[in-house]
């Protein structure tokens, strides 16, 4: 199972949240089931699923406690720049498939920017 968790720590009430995503929806949902995150918190692009909340790419926002569980279950720890690259790659692919080449160009630019930022900080700890 290839599931990723980033190092973002966005405040949500008294919790700190990070992103969790996978190479496939099946892998992502299997991980969420394994660590006890309800599927109603699934975030996805409009029209991509009949459940969950709207987002630009498929993922869950999970607490740091659930993040630790995900890592125990094999999730790969990455920086938030890797998450940005992944999200932009998904936007690029979707835009190309839909024939929206200007949108694809913008996603490609953002993906390159995230990659450059990641390379610049790759010696920083997660």
C-alpha positions as CSV (number, residue, x, y, z in Angstrom):
1,X,0.0,0.0,0.0
2,X,1.5,3.4,-1.0
3,X,0.0,6.0,1.3
4,X,1.7,9.3,2.2
5,X,1.4,11.8,5.1
6,X,2.9,15.2,5.0
7,X,4.4,17.3,7.7
8,X,1.9,20.2,7.6
9,X,0.4,21.1,11.0
10,X,-2.6,23.3,10.2
11,X,-4.7,24.2,13.3
12,X,-8.2,22.9,13.4
13,X,-9.8,23.7,16.8
14,X,-7.4,22.2,19.4
15,X,-6.0,19.7,16.9
16,X,-3.2,20.0,14.4
17,X,-4.0,18.5,11.0
18,X,-1.9,17.1,8.1
19,X,-2.8,15.6,4.7
20,X,-3.0,11.9,3.9
21,X,-3.2,10.6,0.3
22,X,-2.3,7.6,-1.8
23,X,-1.5,6.4,-5.3
24,X,-5.1,5.0,-5.5
25,X,-8.4,5.7,-3.9
26,X,-8.6,2.1,-2.8
27,X,-5.3,2.3,-0.9
28,X,-6.3,5.6,0.7
29,X,-9.7,4.3,1.9
30,X,-8.1,1.1,3.2
31,X,-5.7,3.1,5.3
32,X,-8.4,5.3,6.7
33,X,-10.4,2.2,7.6
34,X,-7.3,0.7,9.3
35,X,-6.6,3.8,11.4
36,X,-10.3,4.6,12.2
37,X,-11.0,7.7,10.1
38,X,-14.5,8.0,8.9
39,X,-15.0,8.1,5.1
40,X,-17.3,11.1,5.4
41,X,-14.1,13.2,5.8
42,X,-12.9,12.2,2.3
43,X,-12.0,15.2,0.2
44,X,-12.1,15.0,-3.6
45,X,-12.6,17.0,-6.7
46,X,-16.1,17.9,-7.6
47,X,-17.8,15.0,-9.5
48,X,-15.1,12.5,-8.6
49,X,-17.2,10.6,-6.1
50,X,-20.6,10.5,-4.6
51,X,-19.4,11.1,-1.1
52,X,-17.0,13.4,0.7
53,X,-16.2,17.0,0.6
54,X,-15.0,19.1,-2.4
55,X,-11.3,19.6,-2.8
56,X,-8.8,20.0,-5.6
57,X,-7.4,16.5,-5.2
58,X,-8.3,13.3,-3.3
59,X,-7.1,13.2,0.3
60,X,-8.0,13.2,3.9
61,X,-7.1,15.8,6.5
62,X,-6.1,13.8,9.6
63,X,-4.9,14.7,13.1
64,X,-1.3,14.2,14.2
65,X,-2.5,11.3,16.3
66,X,-4.0,9.6,13.3
67,X,-0.9,10.5,11.3
68,X,1.2,8.5,13.8
69,X,-1.1,5.5,13.4
70,X,-0.9,5.8,9.6
71,X,2.9,5.7,9.8
72,X,2.7,2.6,12.1
73,X,0.5,1.1,9.3
74,X,3.2,1.8,6.7
75,X,2.4,5.4,5.4
76,X,5.4,7.2,4.0
77,X,6.3,10.5,5.7
78,X,7.0,13.3,3.2
79,X,7.2,17.1,3.3
80,X,4.2,19.3,2.4
81,X,6.1,20.2,-0.8
82,X,5.8,16.6,-2.0
83,X,2.0,16.9,-1.3
84,X,1.9,20.1,-3.4
85,X,3.7,18.4,-6.3
86,X,1.3,15.4,-6.1
87,X,-1.8,17.6,-6.1
88,X,-0.5,19.7,-9.0
89,X,0.4,16.5,-10.9
90,X,-3.2,15.3,-10.5
91,X,-4.5,18.7,-11.7
92,X,-2.2,18.5,-14.7
93,X,-3.3,15.0,-15.6
94,X,-7.0,15.9,-15.3
95,X,-6.6,19.1,-17.4
96,X,-4.8,17.2,-20.2
97,X,-7.5,14.5,-20.2
98,X,-10.2,17.2,-20.4
99,X,-8.3,19.1,-23.1
100,X,-7.8,22.2,-20.9
101,X,-4.3,23.0,-22.0
102,X,-4.0,26.4,-20.4
103,X,-5.1,24.9,-17.1
104,X,-2.5,22.1,-17.6
105,X,0.2,24.7,-18.2
106,X,-0.7,26.4,-14.9
107,X,-0.6,23.1,-13.0
108,X,2.7,22.2,-14.6
109,X,4.2,25.6,-13.5
110,X,2.9,25.1,-9.9
111,X,4.3,21.5,-9.9
112,X,7.8,22.8,-10.9
113,X,7.6,25.6,-8.3
114,X,6.8,23.0,-5.6
115,X,9.6,20.8,-6.8
116,X,12.1,23.7,-6.7
117,X,11.0,24.6,-3.1
118,X,11.3,21.0,-2.0
119,X,14.8,20.7,-3.5
120,X,15.8,23.9,-1.7
121,X,14.7,22.6,1.6
122,X,15.4,18.9,1.2
123,X,18.0,19.0,4.0
124,X,15.3,20.3,6.4
125,X,13.9,17.7,8.7
126,X,10.3,16.6,8.2
